[in-house]
Amino acid sequence: MRFMLSLLWLFAGAISFGRGQSEEALTALNNSIGGRLRPARPFALPCFSLYNGNAVAADEAACFLLRDNYTTNSIRAEGPSGYMNLQDEMCLGDPSDQCILNNALLPAPGPISGASCNQGSVPSYYIEVQEVSDIKAAFDFTRNHRVPLVIKNSGHDYMARNSQKGSLALWVHKLQKLSFHEDFVPEGCAGGSNIGHAITAGTGATTQDIMNFAFGHGTTFVGGYSPTVAASGGWVLGGGHSVLSPVYGLGADRVVQFKIVTPDGVLRVTNQCRHEDLFWALRGGGGGTFGVVLEATHRVEPSMPVAIANIKLPSKSTVEISLKWIELMARQSLVWGKQGWGGHAGGLYLTYMNPVPAIANLTDGGIGAKDSMSVATEFALAAGGTSVVEVLPNYIDVWNKYVLPGAQTTAGVTRVLATRLIPRRLFEDEAGITKIMNFMKSVHRLGFDPRNFYCPADTPFVVDNTTDMKVRNRTMLGTSVQPAWYDALWDVSTSLAIAWNASYSDRLQNMTAITRATFLAEELTGADGGTYPNEANPFTPNWRESWWGDNYAELLKVKRKYDPQGLLKCWKCVGFEDEDISSHRFGCQGKLQQDVNRELKGSS
């Protein structure tokens, strides 16, 4: 099936004219990369008989497979125009400019007669990156012709940074080589800089593949929560949180080396000994802006037992029960974090994991883990819910049993997030808990159902007696992530799912509501809060401060050093300017941003 679907991406089409391009220039680029410049076609195009208003032949066989797998992550990850979140392929500011099927049903119904598949934010062309020379050719092309350039990996991006109307995409997902190192030494570093066990993963390698590879070498990879996330790409570049982060840190804390092509066309190895400023920027400064990462080397941990707590309330629970559940988790979370628990807290559930030996003990029948989670278990059972608390021999067993079943068909939706890092001080006393619950009630009044509450409780180094990372890793501790990460306990997420056929007024109403929720979260935390840029509200007004804090000024210096011409520019990435909001280039987001600002100003 994957082979048949892959044909969707490769059907031939003449290279046509585009903004800022000439036929000769495109032909020259195509020749320089061995004929691998291809038109980028929207994911759902095989189901349509009109494309950008012009008649085309629908492909019924391909459409049948596509409709049946419309929400399947792995199918979308394997295509250059496959995006997990539909805001990456539609034009948010123009509901007529999209190629979307009805995702409320599965199989997804075909389009209505006469509907046109329009390009939306899908790039005009793409190059499947195989060699460093492909990247250099693309940088030269965008430098000479001012064609926007984007980096597309597995398609996981809430911020629409991996797509852009009228752009050329570098599709890096096929760079998936994996190498294991018994005792890794960063290139250019002197003796005594040994890291220990590490894995070098190509930028397109998925979390699932890296985890399986690590397990095969008797180790544990500390990665994200989706099997199709490319861990050496945007995940680690934006910071990269994990359910194991309370014990082992963020992905940005654990990465020890990058191989990258910067916009000047130079292939660089960057680590604590080479291009230290760029290494720092890549550890949290965000993807799609400093260069094209080819591979990253990550520390791995020994294989170890992991405790799992999977506790659920009934789906029919009331709002009041949900709010009481959220309050219970808020009261317990600091204790749980210090014990080593990390995971996801939901309005009707929690799924936490813990690798600390005192809790993840295979010899006590899971008693330590069950005692640790007894308050949550008692609440859930009294409400008619369920509780499973157990210890499994290794993390891959936990992953396969508790993560994979719910993480394979989450794609094909338009979900916009607004997150906020909540400082630990708010969990330390009654006044703080009251503030958190008042926030929950306030966002409920804005229309957000607390039963849909979602909060990663996986901030770094919460566990008691965490060894100083500089000593333990023999690596530079500093990362460029928002400093609030290191004093936070929760990463509260407010989200909205936008209907596939939502009108512009509906989109504006939703974006305005989520931005109001963003303001409420900022009021809750004050200046010592912050936001994870990989899961942020794309319409956040004060995004530089919120996403990177005091690190932004230095990040901008690094950006201008390695990309002085601004060849890589994405929505609210480092180097994005306020005037870009009203530019044609970012029109799909810019129109909404300007209208959201007017709505907020009018109601203030």
C-alpha positions in Angstrom: 0.0 0.0 0.0 2.8 2.4 0.9 4.3 1.8 -2.6 1.0 2.6 -4.3 0.5 5.7 -2.3 4.1 6.8 -3.0 3.1 7.1 -6.7 0.9 10.0 -5.8 4.1 12.1 -5.2 5.9 11.2 -8.3 3.5 11.6 -11.2 5.0 13.6 -14.0 4.2 17.2 -14.7 6.0 19.9 -16.7 7.9 22.4 -14.6 5.9 25.6 -15.0 6.6 29.2 -14.4 6.4 30.6 -10.9 6.8 33.9 -9.0 10.4 35.0 -9.2 11.3 32.1 -11.5 12.1 31.7 -15.1 11.8 28.5 -17.2 15.5 28.6 -17.8 16.4 29.0 -14.2 14.2 26.1 -13.1 15.6 23.9 -15.9 19.1 24.8 -14.8 18.3 23.9 -11.2 16.7 20.6 -12.3 19.8 19.7 -14.3 22.2 20.5 -11.5 20.5 18.0 -9.2 20.1 15.2 -11.6 16.6 15.9 -12.7 15.0 15.6 -9.2 13.2 18.9 -9.1 9.5 18.0 -9.0 6.2 19.8 -8.7 4.7 19.5 -5.2 1.1 18.3 -5.4 -1.4 18.5 -2.5 -1.9 15.3 -0.6 -5.6 14.9 -1.6 -5.2 15.8 -5.3 -5.9 12.3 -6.6 -9.5 12.6 -5.5 -10.2 15.8 -7.5 -11.0 16.5 -11.1 -10.0 20.1 -10.9 -6.6 21.4 -9.8 -6.1 25.1 -9.3 -9.3 25.5 -11.4 -8.0 23.4 -14.3 -9.4 20.0 -15.4 -7.2 17.0 -14.4 -7.9 13.3 -14.3 -8.8 11.9 -10.8 -7.0 8.7 -9.8 -9.8 6.6 -8.3 -7.5 3.8 -7.0 -5.1 6.2 -5.4 -8.0 8.2 -4.0 -9.6 5.1 -2.4 -6.3 4.4 -0.5 -5.9 8.0 0.4 -9.4 8.4 1.8 -9.0 5.1 3.8 -5.8 6.4 5.3 -6.5 10.1 5.6 -5.5 10.3 9.2 -2.7 7.8 9.2 0.5 9.4 10.3 3.0 7.1 8.6 1.4 7.6 5.2 1.6 11.3 5.4 5.2 11.2 6.8 6.4 9.4 3.7 5.3 12.0 1.2 6.9 15.4 0.3 3.4 17.0 0.5 2.2 15.0 3.5 1.5 17.1 6.6 0.1 15.9 9.9 -1.7 19.2 10.6 -3.8 20.6 7.8 -2.9 24.2 8.6 0.4 23.4 7.0 -1.2 22.7 3.6 -4.2 25.0 3.6 -4.1 28.8 3.3 -5.5 29.7 6.7 -6.3 33.2 5.5 -8.3 32.0 2.5 -10.7 29.0 2.9 -11.1 28.7 -0.8 -7.3 28.0 -1.2 -7.0 24.5 0.0 -7.2 20.8 -1.0 -8.8 19.2 2.0 -11.2 16.3 2.4 -13.9 15.9 5.1 -11.8 14.6 8.1 -14.9 14.1 10.3 -15.5 10.7 8.8 -13.3 7.8 7.9 -12.9 6.8 5.2 -12.9 10.5 4.3 -15.7 11.3 1.8 -14.6 12.4 -1.6 -15.0 16.0 -2.7 -18.3 17.3 -4.0 -18.7 17.6 -7.7 -17.0 20.7 -9.1 -14.7 21.3 -6.1 -11.2 22.4 -7.0 -8.1 21.2 -5.3 -6.1 24.4 -4.8 -2.4 24.6 -3.9 -2.9 26.3 -0.5 0.4 26.6 1.4 1.9 23.5 -0.3 5.3 24.6 -1.9 5.4 24.8 -5.7 8.4 22.5 -6.1 10.5 20.1 -4.0 13.8 18.4 -4.1 14.3 15.1 -2.4 17.6 15.7 -0.7 20.2 13.0 -1.3 23.5 14.9 -1.3 25.0 18.1 0.2 25.2 19.4 -3.3 21.3 19.4 -3.5 21.2 21.8 -0.6 23.9 24.0 -1.9 22.1 24.2 -5.3 18.8 25.2 -3.5 20.5 27.9 -1.5 22.1 29.3 -4.7 18.7 29.2 -6.4 16.9 31.1 -3.7 19.8 33.5 -3.4 19.8 34.4 -7.1 16.0 34.3 -7.7 14.6 35.2 -4.3 12.3 32.2 -4.2 11.2 31.2 -0.7 12.9 28.1 0.6 11.5 25.8 3.3 12.6 22.6 4.9 10.1 19.7 4.9 10.7 16.5 7.0 8.0 14.2 8.4 5.3 16.8 8.4 5.0 17.4 12.1 4.5 21.2 12.6 1.8 23.1 14.3 3.3 26.4 13.1 3.3 26.0 9.3 7.0 26.6 9.1 7.6 23.6 6.9 5.4 24.9 4.1 5.0 28.2 2.3 3.0 29.3 -0.8 5.2 29.7 -3.9 8.2 28.1 -2.2 10.8 25.5 -3.0 10.9 22.7 -0.4 14.0 20.7 0.6 12.5 17.3 1.5 15.0 15.8 4.0 13.0 12.9 5.3 14.9 10.2 3.3 18.1 11.0 5.3 17.6 8.2 7.8 21.0 6.6 8.4 21.6 5.3 12.0 24.9 4.7 13.7 25.7 3.5 17.3 28.7 4.7 19.2 30.0 2.9 22.2 31.9 5.9 23.5 31.3 9.0 21.3 33.8 11.8 21.1 32.6 15.0 19.4 34.6 15.9 16.4 37.4 18.3 17.1 37.3 17.8 20.9 40.4 16.9 22.9 40.8 13.7 24.9 38.6 13.4 27.9 35.5 14.6 26.1 34.0 11.2 25.8 30.2 11.2 25.9 29.5 7.5 26.3 26.8 5.7 24.4 25.3 7.7 21.6 23.3 7.4 18.4 23.8 9.5 15.3 20.5 9.7 13.5 19.9 11.2 10.0 17.6 14.2 10.2 14.7 12.1 8.6 14.9 9.1 11.0 11.7 8.7 13.0 11.5 8.4 16.7 10.2 4.8 16.3 13.1 3.7 14.2 15.6 5.3 16.6 14.0 3.7 19.6 14.0 0.3 18.0 17.7 0.8 17.0 18.6 1.9 20.5 16.9 -1.1 22.0 18.8 -3.4 19.7 22.0 -2.0 21.2 20.8 -2.3 24.8 20.0 1.4 25.3 17.1 3.8 25.6 16.5 6.8 23.4 14.9 9.7 25.1 12.5 11.0 22.4 9.1 12.5 21.8 5.7 11.0 22.0 4.9 10.3 18.3 6.5 7.4 16.4 6.7 9.5 13.1 8.4 12.6 14.6 11.9 13.0 13.1 13.9 13.4 16.2 17.0 15.0 14.6 14.9 17.6 12.9 12.4 20.2 14.4 11.8 18.2 17.6 15.4 18.6 19.0 16.0 22.0 17.3 13.0 23.4 19.1 13.9 21.8 22.5 12.3 18.4 22.4 10.4 17.3 25.5 9.9 13.7 26.4 8.0 11.8 29.1 11.5 10.9 30.5 12.6 14.5 30.6 12.0 15.0 34.3 14.9 12.6 34.8 17.0 12.9 31.7 16.4 16.4 30.3 15.2 17.8 27.0 16.4 16.6 23.6 18.3 19.8 23.4 20.1 18.9 26.7 21.1 15.5 25.3 22.2 16.3 21.7 26.0 16.5 21.4 26.7 17.2 17.8 25.0 18.3 14.6 26.1 18.1 10.9 24.5 21.0 9.1 24.7 22.9 5.8 24.4 26.6 6.6 22.9 29.1 4.1 26.3 30.1 2.8 26.6 26.6 1.4 29.2 25.4 3.9 29.0 21.9 5.5 29.7 22.3 9.2 30.1 20.0 12.2 29.0 21.8 15.2 29.4 20.8 18.9 30.9 22.1 22.1 34.3 22.4 20.4 33.4 23.6 16.9 31.1 26.5 16.0 30.0 26.6 19.6 27.7 29.6 19.0 25.8 27.7 16.3 25.7 24.6 18.4 24.1 26.6 21.2 21.5 28.1 18.7 20.6 24.7 17.3 19.8 23.4 20.8 16.4 25.2 21.1 16.5 28.0 18.6 14.0 26.3 16.3 14.0 24.4 13.0 14.0 25.9 9.5 16.1 28.9 10.2 19.8 28.3 10.8 20.5 25.8 8.1 19.6 22.3 6.9 20.6 19.7 9.5 21.8 16.4 7.9 22.2 14.4 11.2 22.4 14.8 14.9 24.1 12.7 17.6 22.2 12.0 20.8 23.2 10.6 24.1 21.3 7.4 25.0 20.7 5.8 28.4 21.1 2.1 29.4 18.0 -0.1 29.0 16.1 0.0 32.2 12.7 -0.9 33.7 10.0 1.8 33.5 6.9 2.2 35.5 3.7 3.2 33.8 0.5 4.7 35.3 -2.4 4.7 32.9 -5.4 6.1 34.8 -8.7 7.1 33.1 -12.0 8.7 34.1 -15.3 7.7 32.3 -15.8 9.6 29.0 -19.2 10.7 30.3 -17.7 12.5 33.3 -19.0 16.0 34.0 -17.1 19.3 33.7 -17.1 19.5 37.5 -15.5 16.1 37.9 -12.9 17.0 35.3 -12.0 20.2 37.1 -11.6 18.3 40.4 -9.4 15.8 38.6 -7.2 18.6 37.2 -7.0 20.1 40.7 -5.9 16.7 42.1 -3.1 16.4 39.5 -2.0 20.0 40.2 -1.7 19.2 43.9 0.2 16.0 43.3 2.4 17.0 40.4 5.3 18.4 42.3 5.6 15.3 44.4 5.3 13.1 41.3 7.9 15.1 39.4 10.4 14.8 42.2 9.8 11.1 42.3 10.6 10.9 38.5 7.2 10.7 37.0 6.6 12.4 33.6 3.9 12.2 31.0 0.6 13.6 29.9 -2.1 15.0 32.1 -5.5 15.2 30.6 -8.9 16.4 31.6 -10.1 12.7 31.9 -6.9 10.8 32.2 -3.2 10.7 33.0 -0.5 8.6 31.4 2.8 8.9 33.3 6.1 7.0 33.1 9.0 6.7 35.5 12.4 5.2 35.1 13.7 5.9 38.6 14.7 2.5 40.3 12.8 3.3 43.5 9.6 3.4 41.6 10.4 1.2 38.5 11.1 -1.8 40.6 10.5 -5.2 38.9 11.0 -7.1 42.2 8.2 -5.5 44.3 5.3 -6.3 42.1 4.9 -2.6 41.2 3.9 -1.8 44.8 6.1 1.3 44.9 4.6 2.7 41.7 1.1 1.9 42.8 1.6 3.5 46.2 3.0 6.6 44.5 -0.1 6.9 42.3 -2.7 5.8 44.9 -4.4 9.2 45.3 -5.1 9.4 41.5 -6.2 5.7 41.4 -8.6 6.2 44.2 -10.2 9.2 42.6 -10.6 7.5 39.2 -12.1 4.3 40.6 -14.5 6.3 42.8 -15.7 8.1 39.7 -16.2 4.8 37.8 -12.9 5.0 35.9 -10.0 2.6 35.6 -6.4 2.5 36.8 -3.4 0.4 35.5 -0.1 0.9 37.3 2.7 -1.5 36.5 6.4 -1.9 35.8 7.7 -3.2 32.5 11.2 -4.4 31.7 12.1 -1.6 29.4 10.9 1.6 27.8 10.2 0.0 24.4 7.7 -2.3 26.1 6.0 0.7 27.6 6.1 2.5 24.3 4.6 -0.4 22.3 1.8 -1.1 24.8 0.8 2.4 25.8 2.0 4.9 23.2 1.7 3.3 19.8 -1.9 2.3 19.9 -3.1 5.9 20.2 -0.4 7.6 18.1 -0.8 6.2 14.6 -3.9 7.9 13.3 -3.8 11.4 14.7 -3.0 13.2 11.4 -5.2 15.0 8.9 -6.7 17.6 11.3 -6.4 21.3 11.7 -5.4 21.7 15.4 -3.9 24.9 16.7 -2.2 24.9 20.1 -1.4 27.5 22.7 0.9 26.3 25.4 2.5 27.9 28.5 5.2 26.7 30.8 3.9 26.9 34.4 6.6 27.6 37.0 7.0 25.1 39.9 6.3 27.9 42.4 2.6 27.8 41.6 2.4 24.2 42.7 4.0 24.8 46.1 1.2 26.4 48.0 -2.5 26.9 48.2 -2.4 30.3 46.6 -0.7 28.9 43.5 -3.1 26.0 43.1 -6.0 28.5 43.4 -4.5 30.6 40.5 -4.1 27.5 38.3 -7.7 26.5 38.9 -9.0 30.0 38.3 -7.2 29.9 35.0 -8.9 26.7 34.1 -12.3 28.2 34.9 -11.5 31.3 32.9 -10.5 29.4 29.7 -13.7 27.3 30.2 -15.7 30.5 30.0 -14.0 31.2 26.7 -15.4 28.0 25.4 -12.6 25.5 26.1 -13.9 22.3 27.7 -11.7 21.2 30.6 -12.5 17.6 29.7 -10.3 18.2 26.6 -7.5 19.6 28.8 -4.1 18.4 27.8 -0.8 19.1 29.6 2.6 17.5 29.0 4.1 17.2 32.5 7.6 16.5 31.2 9.7 19.5 32.0 13.5 18.8 32.5 15.3 17.8 35.6 12.5 17.9 38.1 13.5 14.6 39.8 15.2 14.9 43.2 19.0 14.6 43.3 19.5 15.3 39.5 23.2 15.1 38.8 24.6 18.3 37.4 24.5 17.8 33.6 27.8 19.5 33.0 29.6 16.9 35.1 27.5 14.0 34.0 27.6 14.6 30.3 30.9 16.3 30.0 29.1 18.7 27.6 28.2 22.3 27.7 25.0 22.7 29.7 23.7 25.8 28.0 20.9 25.5 25.5 19.0 28.3 23.8 15.5 27.1 24.8 13.2 29.4 26.7 14.9 29.5 30.2 11.5 28.9 31.8 11.8 25.3 30.9 14.2 24.7 33.7 11.9 26.0 36.4 8.6 24.7 35.1 6.5 21.7 36.0 3.6 21.8 33.5 3.4 22.8 29.9 -0.3 23.6 29.8 -1.9 23.3 26.4 -5.1 25.0 25.1 -6.1 23.8 21.7 -8.8 24.2 19.1 -9.6 21.9 16.2 -10.9 23.8 13.2 -13.4 22.2 10.9 -12.1 21.3 7.4 -14.7 23.5 5.8 -14.7 26.4 8.3 -15.4 29.8 7.0 -13.0 32.7 7.4 -15.1 34.2 10.1 -15.1 30.9 12.0 -11.3 30.7 11.7 -10.9 34.3 12.9 -13.2 33.6 15.9 -11.2 30.5 16.8 -7.8 32.2 16.5 -9.0 35.2 18.5 -10.3 32.9 21.3 -7.1 31.0 21.5 -5.1 34.2 21.6 -7.3 35.4 24.5 -6.5 32.1 26.2 -2.8 32.8 25.6 -3.1 36.1 27.4 -4.8 34.4 30.3 -1.9 31.9 30.6 0.6 34.7 30.5 -1.2 36.5 33.3 -1.1 33.3 35.3 2.6 32.8 35.1 3.9 36.3 34.8 7.4 36.9 33.6 8.8 33.6 34.8 6.6 31.6 32.4 7.3 30.9 28.8 6.2 29.0 25.7 7.5 26.0 23.7 7.9 27.3 20.2 7.1 23.9 18.6 3.6 24.0 20.2 2.8 27.7 20.4 -0.1 29.8 19.3 1.1 31.1 15.9 -0.7 34.4 16.5 1.1 35.2 19.8 1.9 38.9 19.7 5.0 39.0 21.9 6.4 35.8 20.5 10.1 36.6 20.8 10.0 37.1 24.6 7.4 34.3 25.1 9.3 31.6 23.1 12.9 32.4 23.8 13.1 35.1 26.5 16.5 36.7 27.0 18.0 34.3 24.5 16.4 35.9 21.5 18.9 38.7 21.0 21.8 36.3 20.9 19.9 33.9 18.6 19.4 36.7 16.2 23.1 37.4 16.2 23.9 33.8 15.3 21.2 33.9 12.6 22.7 36.9 11.0 26.2 35.5 11.2 25.4 32.2 9.4 22.5 33.5 7.2 23.3 37.2 6.5 21.0 37.3 3.5 18.0 35.8 5.3 17.6 32.9 2.8 15.7 30.9 5.4 12.7 32.7 6.8 9.6 31.1 8.3 6.7 32.3 10.3 7.9 33.8 13.6 11.2 31.9 13.4 14.4 33.7 14.6 14.9 36.5 12.1 11.2 37.0 11.2 10.4 40.7 11.3 7.1 42.4 12.2 6.8 43.8 8.7 6.8 40.3 7.3 3.3 39.9 8.7 1.8 42.1 6.0 4.0 40.7 3.2 2.6 38.7 0.3 5.0 35.8 1.2 3.2 35.2 4.5 -0.3 36.2 3.4 -1.9 32.9 4.5 -1.0 33.6 8.2 -0.6 37.4 8.0 -4.2 38.3 7.2 -5.4 36.3 10.2 -2.8 37.9 12.4 -3.8 41.4 11.4 -7.5 40.6 11.9 -6.9 38.9 15.3 -5.0 42.0 16.4 -8.0 44.2 15.4 -10.5 41.9 17.1 -8.4 42.0 20.3 -7.9 45.8 20.2 -11.6 46.3 19.5 -12.6 44.3 22.6 -10.0 45.8 25.0 
